[in-house]
Amino acid sequence: MSDQPIGVVGAGTMGQGIAQVAVASGFSVHLYDVADEQLSRAEANIDKGLGKLVAKDKISEADKAAALSRLSTTTTLDALNDCAVIIEAAPEQPELKEKLFRDLSRLSSTTILASNTSSLSLTRLAAVCEHPERVVGMHFFNPVPVLKLVEVIRAEQTSDATVAEIETLAKALGKTAVPVGDAPGFAVNRLMVPMINEAAFIVQEGTATPEAVDDAMKLGAAHPMGPLALADLIGLDVCLAIMEVLQEGFGDPKYRPCPLLKRMVSAGYLGRKSGRGFYVYE
Ligand SMILES: NC(=O)c1ccc[n+]([C@@H]2O[C@H](COP(=O)([O-])OP(=O)(O)OC[C@H]3O[C@@H](n4cnc5c(N)ncnc54)[C@H](O)[C@@H]3O)[C@@H](O)[C@H]2O)c1
């Protein structure tokens, strides 16, 4: 597989991380985006990310130069037609992803199409493709160069061979693949985001302050970070969107988004990215 390039679609937060890890692991990468300036930003950030590894003596300057030489950028989808695997990390919009998958599935009859979606149904994405058995979820976690997990999500149509190839690829990228079915929130978000939502209920009801909730979970449950500091890092809008996906997908009232979370999102208190969430950031 490593003789053929990997395609990465979308050069934002996740696409940059995936491309960085892939070139550092010896793969050639074609990084595609609709925006030229985003590709320039991605190249600069990947250079910086690899630079940090050099500073920590994890790779040499020569390794960094070799990794960067394996990265090419493009705004032409056709340039991905020689890829063994294309990993899509475009915005979380169902219509945008469906159009992309339809177009990507026409490029080659052998390419595996993997989506990094956090919440959309892989089965629905596979259904718009010419070779649905080659569609799979490959859910990386942010920051990609640091976090080891990849949830491998099997759509109804995904073949065993596709799952096996993606598990092999995850391993070659230094990640640990965990198989998960195509259900809302997969495994991690289904567990983690309702915990954040419950923490918001605790604050809303005046049972404890955000600091107290976070201290309690760090000291009493050995979480490296409290749930509300984590919510600020993820983005409260993203947490709310995931709760809505769980509520709609399962139709179960236990996934009701906390009204405080909704009010904070409406107010623009989105966490670190807006300077204010459960905490205030300078
Ligand atoms: N950010 C996270 O913590 C995180 C974690 C896991 C999964 N995800 C998932 O990864 C995907 C990408 O998220 P992100 O945070 O990197 O988003 P982002 O907004 O940082 O990046 C998206 C990129 O896609 C590009 N883009 C827009 N339209 C496009 C198109 N038609 N074709 C190709 N590229 C296009 C944008 O220019 C941008 O560079 C989403 O599906 C998201 O749910 C995000």
The ligand as a MOL file (V3000), in Angstrom:
LIG
                    3D

  0  0  0     0  0            999 V3000
M  V30 BEGIN CTAB
M  V30 COUNTS 44 48 0 0 0
M  V30 BEGIN ATOM
M  V30 1 N -11.7560 19.1440 14.6830 0
M  V30 2 C -11.8890 18.0230 15.3800 0
M  V30 3 O -11.5880 17.9700 16.5950 0
M  V30 4 C -12.3790 16.7680 14.7070 0
M  V30 5 C -12.1250 15.5300 15.3110 0
M  V30 6 C -12.5250 14.3530 14.6530 0
M  V30 7 C -13.1920 14.4400 13.4370 0
M  V30 8 N -13.4400 15.6760 12.8860 0 CHG=1
M  V30 9 C -14.1170 15.6940 11.5730 0
M  V30 10 O -13.1350 15.9710 10.5850 0
M  V30 11 C -13.7190 16.6980 9.4930 0
M  V30 12 C -12.9390 17.9720 9.2710 0
M  V30 13 O -12.9650 18.7380 10.4600 0
M  V30 14 P -11.9190 19.9240 10.7130 0
M  V30 15 O -12.0720 20.3080 12.1410 0
M  V30 16 O -10.5780 19.5630 10.1730 0 CHG=-1
M  V30 17 O -12.5500 21.0720 9.7760 0
M  V30 18 P -11.8840 22.4240 9.2660 0
M  V30 19 O -12.9870 23.3980 9.1270 0
M  V30 20 O -10.6930 22.7830 10.1130 0
M  V30 21 O -11.3260 22.0270 7.8180 0
M  V30 22 C -12.1420 21.7230 6.7270 0
M  V30 23 C -11.3520 21.9920 5.4420 0
M  V30 24 O -12.1410 21.5420 4.3440 0
M  V30 25 C -12.0050 22.4750 3.2900 0
M  V30 26 N -13.1560 22.3380 2.3860 0
M  V30 27 C -14.3100 23.0660 2.3140 0
M  V30 28 N -15.0900 22.5960 1.3190 0
M  V30 29 C -14.4180 21.5410 0.7660 0
M  V30 30 C -14.6980 20.6590 -0.3090 0
M  V30 31 N -15.8240 20.7290 -1.0030 0
M  V30 32 N -13.7710 19.7280 -0.6140 0
M  V30 33 C -12.6180 19.6310 0.0910 0
M  V30 34 N -12.2930 20.4440 1.1120 0
M  V30 35 C -13.1890 21.3880 1.4380 0
M  V30 36 C -11.8890 23.8220 3.9800 0
M  V30 37 O -11.2690 24.7880 3.1080 0
M  V30 38 C -11.0300 23.4690 5.1910 0
M  V30 39 O -9.6580 23.5820 4.8860 0
M  V30 40 C -15.1930 16.8800 9.8850 0
M  V30 41 O -15.9410 15.8490 9.2950 0
M  V30 42 C -15.1770 16.7610 11.4000 0
M  V30 43 O -16.4190 16.3200 11.9060 0
M  V30 44 C -13.0490 16.8260 13.4710 0
M  V30 END ATOM
M  V30 BEGIN BOND
M  V30 1 1 1 2
M  V30 2 2 2 3
M  V30 3 1 2 4
M  V30 4 1 4 5
M  V30 5 2 4 44
M  V30 6 2 5 6
M  V30 7 1 6 7
M  V30 8 2 7 8
M  V30 9 1 8 9
M  V30 10 1 8 44
M  V30 11 1 9 10
M  V30 12 1 9 42
M  V30 13 1 10 11
M  V30 14 1 11 12
M  V30 15 1 11 40
M  V30 16 1 12 13
M  V30 17 1 13 14
M  V30 18 2 14 15
M  V30 19 1 14 16
M  V30 20 1 14 17
M  V30 21 1 17 18
M  V30 22 2 18 19
M  V30 23 1 18 20
M  V30 24 1 18 21
M  V30 25 1 21 22
M  V30 26 1 22 23
M  V30 27 1 23 24
M  V30 28 1 23 38
M  V30 29 1 24 25
M  V30 30 1 25 26
M  V30 31 1 25 36
M  V30 32 1 26 27
M  V30 33 1 26 35
M  V30 34 2 27 28
M  V30 35 1 28 29
M  V30 36 1 29 30
M  V30 37 2 29 35
M  V30 38 1 30 31
M  V30 39 2 30 32
M  V30 40 1 32 33
M  V30 41 2 33 34
M  V30 42 1 34 35
M  V30 43 1 36 37
M  V30 44 1 36 38
M  V30 45 1 38 39
M  V30 46 1 40 41
M  V30 47 1 40 42
M  V30 48 1 42 43
M  V30 END BOND
M  V30 END CTAB
M  END
